[in-house]
Amino acid sequence: MKAAIINQYGPASELHVADVPKPEPDTHEVLIRVHATCVNPFETHQRAGDMKLMMSSDFPKILGADVAGVVEAVGLMITDFQPGDRVVATLGMSGGAYAEYAVAKETNLVKLPDTITFEQAAAMPVAAGTALQAMRDKGHLRPMDRVLINGAAGGVGHYAVQLAKILGATVTAVCGPDAVTMVKELGADRVINYREIDFTKEDETYDLVFDAVAKSSFDECHAILTPTGTYVTTRPSPKGVLEKVTSLFADQKADFILFSFTQTDMNWMLKHTAEGRLKSVIQHTYPLAEIAQAHTEREAGHVKGKLVVTID
């Protein structure tokens, strides 16, 4: 099969398409014929070698976490899926989605409604799931709460705006000037252009500050939190861990999100997508042969929504 591989860590140019063996599903796995995947920020860090201590030492590597496609074959113990089913899945840090075929664990995929395209679905698992779990589980977002979302036009952020509205919150979104209109259309009640206003110096206070791009800190944001407000970021760091531990003994809380796929969450988000309340903003779609360009665009920053890769 064709797959985009790397033979060593390095720049985006290390990604190239080659012939590799087709994977075989284990007893509790499903083989998916991939129609679409996407580029997540952590995958560019994997390719560059920033996460090598968390990865196996073998090469070549096939990166890619999120995948949408059609079931090709199933393991002996699989009963809920069968060949021909449209599905969306996440493969986690182990990757494998940048290919014509990928293997997913039974617990890491769900059936995809016919009304949702493979491209829309492939963009969702990690980014939308991160947004949902950050706000609902870490930020304890409830109806009528006030939430500020930093990086509201990005992969995680654009889902966060929509999900916060679905959860009944009042949303203040922070983004660049070229994304203000888009973020308003996604449902934000107020949009702050970060080039004109420093949101950390605002008089308004929030029940939750969700930094979807990890550009701020709890120290910078505690003044805009309510007395019992919570700050959540997408990138754990030594300072962030310390802030989380310290805040255990305070009314204001600091936390970070580590995404974990659940079928319940994915099905809930797909339901809202099918009903028109949640959509994937796709800035650019690339064929597999141009995945290096997709990585280059991702690393350049300021991507609105997601970058999707299609596999014929």
C-alpha positions as CSV (number, residue, x, y, z in Angstrom):
1,M,0.0,0.0,0.0
2,K,1.0,3.7,-0.3
3,A,1.9,5.6,2.8
4,A,3.6,8.8,3.8
5,I,6.6,7.8,5.8
6,I,9.7,9.3,7.5
7,N,13.0,7.4,7.7
8,Q,14.4,9.9,10.2
9,Y,13.3,12.9,12.3
10,G,13.6,16.3,10.6
11,P,11.8,18.9,8.6
12,A,8.6,18.4,6.6
13,S,10.6,17.4,3.6
14,E,11.4,14.1,5.4
15,L,7.8,13.0,4.6
16,H,7.5,11.1,1.4
17,V,5.2,8.5,-0.1
18,A,6.4,5.0,-0.4
19,D,5.2,1.4,-0.7
20,V,4.9,-0.4,2.7
21,P,3.2,-3.6,3.8
22,K,-0.5,-3.5,4.4
23,P,-1.3,-3.9,8.1
24,E,-3.3,-6.8,9.4
25,P,-6.0,-6.4,12.1
26,D,-5.5,-8.3,15.4
27,T,-8.4,-10.0,17.1
28,H,-9.8,-6.8,18.6
29,E,-8.9,-4.5,15.7
30,V,-10.4,-3.2,12.5
31,L,-8.7,-2.6,9.2
32,I,-9.9,0.7,7.7
33,R,-9.5,1.7,4.0
34,V,-8.6,5.4,4.6
35,H,-10.4,8.1,2.8
36,A,-9.3,11.1,4.8
37,T,-7.0,12.1,7.7
38,C,-5.8,15.4,9.1
39,V,-2.7,17.1,10.4
40,N,-2.6,17.7,14.1
41,P,0.1,19.9,15.7
42,F,1.6,17.1,17.8
43,E,2.3,15.2,14.6
44,T,4.6,17.9,13.3
45,H,6.4,17.7,16.6
46,Q,6.6,13.9,16.3
47,R,8.1,14.3,12.8
48,A,10.6,16.9,13.9
49,G,11.8,14.6,16.7
50,D,10.5,16.8,19.6
51,M,8.7,13.8,21.0
52,K,11.2,11.0,20.3
53,L,11.4,10.0,24.0
54,M,7.8,9.0,23.8
55,M,8.0,7.1,20.5
56,S,9.5,3.8,19.4
57,S,12.9,3.8,17.9
58,D,12.0,1.9,14.7
59,F,11.8,3.5,11.2
60,P,10.2,4.0,8.8
61,K,7.3,5.6,10.7
62,I,3.8,6.4,9.5
63,L,2.4,9.3,11.5
64,G,-1.3,10.4,11.7
65,A,-3.8,10.0,14.5
66,D,-7.2,10.7,13.0
67,V,-8.8,8.7,10.2
68,A,-12.1,8.3,8.4
69,G,-12.9,5.6,5.9
70,V,-14.6,2.3,5.3
71,V,-14.0,-1.0,7.2
72,E,-12.0,-3.4,5.0
73,A,-11.7,-6.3,7.4
74,V,-12.3,-7.1,11.1
75,G,-10.5,-9.1,13.8
76,L,-11.9,-12.4,15.0
77,M,-13.5,-11.0,18.1
78,I,-15.2,-8.0,16.5
79,T,-19.0,-8.1,16.5
80,D,-20.0,-4.4,16.3
81,F,-18.4,-3.6,12.9
82,Q,-18.3,-5.3,9.6
83,P,-16.7,-4.7,6.2
84,G,-18.4,-1.8,4.4
85,D,-19.2,0.3,7.5
86,R,-18.3,3.9,7.3
87,V,-16.2,4.8,10.4
88,V,-14.1,7.5,12.1
89,A,-11.3,6.6,14.5
90,T,-8.3,7.8,16.3
91,L,-5.1,5.8,16.3
92,G,-3.4,7.8,19.1
93,M,0.2,8.6,19.4
94,S,1.2,5.4,17.6
95,G,-0.1,6.8,14.3
96,G,-0.6,5.1,11.0
97,A,-3.3,7.3,9.4
98,Y,-1.1,8.8,6.7
99,A,-1.7,5.7,4.5
100,E,-4.2,3.9,2.3
101,Y,-5.0,1.4,5.1
102,A,-4.8,1.7,8.9
103,V,-5.6,-0.5,11.8
104,A,-7.7,0.8,14.8
105,K,-8.6,-0.7,18.1
106,E,-12.3,-1.6,18.4
107,T,-12.7,0.9,21.3
108,N,-11.2,3.7,19.2
109,L,-13.7,4.0,16.4
110,V,-17.4,4.6,15.8
111,K,-19.7,4.4,12.9
112,L,-20.0,7.5,10.7
113,P,-23.5,8.8,9.7
114,D,-24.0,8.9,5.9
115,T,-24.7,12.7,6.1
116,I,-21.2,13.5,7.3
117,T,-18.3,13.5,4.8
118,F,-15.0,11.6,5.4
119,E,-13.2,15.0,5.3
120,Q,-15.5,16.5,8.0
121,A,-15.1,13.5,10.2
122,A,-11.4,13.0,9.9
123,A,-10.8,16.6,11.2
124,M,-12.7,15.9,14.4
125,P,-11.5,13.2,16.8
126,V,-8.4,14.8,18.5
127,A,-9.2,18.5,18.1
128,A,-13.0,18.4,18.8
129,G,-12.5,15.8,21.6
130,T,-9.8,18.0,23.2
131,A,-12.1,21.0,23.2
132,L,-15.0,19.1,24.7
133,Q,-13.0,17.4,27.4
134,A,-11.1,20.5,28.3
135,M,-14.2,22.6,28.8
136,R,-16.7,20.0,30.2
137,D,-14.4,17.8,32.3
138,K,-11.5,20.1,33.3
139,G,-13.3,23.4,33.2
140,H,-16.7,22.1,34.5
141,L,-18.5,24.3,32.0
142,R,-22.2,24.6,32.7
143,P,-25.1,26.5,31.1
144,M,-24.9,30.2,31.6
145,D,-21.2,30.1,32.4
146,R,-18.9,32.7,30.8
147,V,-16.0,31.3,28.9
148,L,-13.1,32.9,27.1
149,I,-11.5,30.9,24.4
150,N,-8.0,31.9,23.3
151,G,-7.0,30.7,19.8
152,A,-10.7,30.5,18.8
153,A,-10.0,30.1,15.0
154,G,-7.6,27.2,15.3
155,G,-8.1,23.5,15.1
156,V,-9.2,23.0,18.7
157,G,-10.5,26.5,19.2
158,H,-13.0,26.6,16.4
159,Y,-14.6,23.5,17.8
160,A,-14.5,24.9,21.3
161,V,-16.5,28.0,20.3
162,Q,-19.3,25.8,18.9
163,L,-19.2,23.2,21.7
164,A,-19.3,25.9,24.4
165,K,-22.5,27.3,22.8
166,I,-24.0,23.8,22.6
167,L,-23.2,23.5,26.3
168,G,-25.1,26.7,27.0
169,A,-22.2,29.1,27.7
170,T,-21.7,32.7,26.8
171,V,-18.6,32.8,24.6
172,T,-15.9,35.4,24.3
173,A,-13.5,34.4,21.6
174,V,-9.9,35.6,21.0
175,C,-8.4,35.4,17.5
176,G,-6.5,37.3,14.8
177,P,-8.1,40.1,12.7
178,D,-8.5,37.9,9.7
179,A,-10.6,35.3,11.6
180,V,-13.0,37.6,13.4
181,T,-15.9,37.1,10.9
182,M,-15.4,33.4,10.8
183,V,-15.5,33.1,14.6
184,K,-18.6,35.2,14.9
185,E,-20.3,33.0,12.4
186,L,-19.4,30.0,14.6
187,G,-21.5,31.5,17.3
188,A,-19.2,33.5,19.5
189,D,-21.1,36.2,21.5
190,R,-18.0,38.5,21.5
191,V,-14.8,38.4,19.5
192,I,-11.5,40.0,20.7
193,N,-8.9,40.8,18.1
194,Y,-5.7,40.0,20.0
195,R,-3.7,42.5,18.0
196,E,-5.9,45.3,19.4
197,I,-6.8,44.1,22.9
198,D,-4.8,42.2,25.5
199,F,-7.5,39.9,26.9
200,T,-5.6,39.3,30.1
201,K,-6.1,43.1,31.0
202,E,-9.8,43.1,30.5
203,D,-12.2,44.0,33.3
204,E,-14.6,41.2,32.4
205,T,-14.2,38.0,34.4
206,Y,-14.9,34.4,33.3
207,D,-15.9,31.2,34.9
208,L,-13.5,29.4,32.5
209,V,-10.5,30.6,30.4
210,F,-9.6,27.9,27.9
211,D,-6.3,28.6,26.1
212,A,-6.7,26.4,23.1
213,V,-3.2,27.4,21.7
214,A,-1.2,27.4,25.0
215,K,-0.1,31.0,24.5
216,S,-0.9,32.3,28.0
217,S,-0.5,31.1,31.6
218,F,-2.6,30.8,34.8
219,D,-0.5,33.7,36.3
220,E,-1.5,35.9,33.4
221,C,-5.1,34.9,33.5
222,H,-6.0,34.7,37.2
223,A,-7.2,38.3,37.3
224,I,-9.8,37.7,34.6
225,L,-11.2,34.6,36.4
226,T,-14.1,34.7,38.7
227,P,-13.2,33.9,42.4
228,T,-13.9,30.2,41.7
229,G,-12.9,30.2,38.0
230,T,-10.8,27.7,36.2
231,Y,-7.9,28.1,33.7
232,V,-7.3,25.2,31.3
233,T,-4.5,24.9,28.7
234,T,-3.8,22.4,26.0
235,R,-0.1,22.0,26.6
236,P,1.3,20.5,29.9
237,S,4.5,22.0,31.1
238,P,6.6,22.0,34.3
239,K,5.1,25.4,35.2
240,G,1.6,24.2,34.3
241,V,2.0,21.1,36.5
242,L,3.2,23.3,39.4
243,E,0.3,25.7,38.9
244,K,-2.2,22.8,38.9
245,V,-0.8,21.4,42.2
246,T,-0.7,24.9,43.8
247,S,-4.2,25.6,42.8
248,L,-5.5,22.5,44.5
249,F,-5.4,24.6,47.7
250,A,-7.0,27.7,46.2
251,D,-10.5,28.6,44.9
252,Q,-9.3,29.4,41.4
253,K,-8.0,26.3,39.6
254,A,-5.4,25.7,36.9
255,D,-5.4,22.5,34.8
256,F,-4.3,21.1,31.4
257,I,-6.0,18.6,29.1
258,L,-4.7,15.3,27.8
259,F,-7.2,14.0,25.3
260,S,-8.6,10.5,25.7
261,F,-10.9,9.1,22.9
262,T,-14.3,7.8,24.0
263,Q,-17.0,6.4,21.8
264,T,-19.6,8.2,23.8
265,D,-18.0,11.6,23.2
266,M,-17.4,10.9,19.5
267,N,-21.0,9.8,18.9
268,W,-22.3,12.8,20.8
269,M,-20.3,15.2,18.6
270,L,-21.3,13.4,15.4
271,K,-24.9,13.7,16.4
272,H,-24.5,17.5,16.7
273,T,-22.6,17.5,13.4
274,A,-25.3,15.6,11.6
275,E,-27.9,18.0,13.0
276,G,-26.0,21.1,11.9
277,R,-24.8,22.4,15.2
278,L,-21.2,21.5,14.9
279,K,-19.0,21.8,11.8
280,S,-15.4,21.3,10.8
281,V,-13.8,24.3,9.3
282,I,-11.3,23.0,6.7
283,Q,-8.8,25.6,5.5
284,H,-7.1,23.4,2.9
285,T,-7.4,19.8,1.7
286,Y,-4.2,18.1,0.4
287,P,-3.7,14.8,-1.4
288,L,-1.5,12.3,0.3
289,A,1.4,13.1,-2.1
290,E,1.4,16.7,-0.8
291,I,1.4,15.9,2.9
292,A,4.8,17.6,3.4
293,Q,3.2,20.9,2.2
294,A,0.4,20.3,4.8
295,H,3.0,20.0,7.5
296,T,4.8,23.1,6.3
297,E,1.5,25.1,6.4
298,R,0.7,23.7,9.9
299,E,4.1,24.8,11.2
300,A,3.7,28.3,9.7
301,G,0.8,28.9,12.1
302,H,-2.4,30.9,11.8
303,V,-4.3,28.0,10.3
304,K,-8.1,28.5,10.5
305,G,-9.7,25.3,11.5
306,K,-8.1,22.1,10.2
307,L,-5.8,20.9,7.4
308,V,-7.2,17.6,5.9
309,V,-5.4,15.0,3.8
310,T,-7.4,12.8,1.4
311,I,-6.3,9.4,0.2
312,D,-7.7,8.0,-3.1
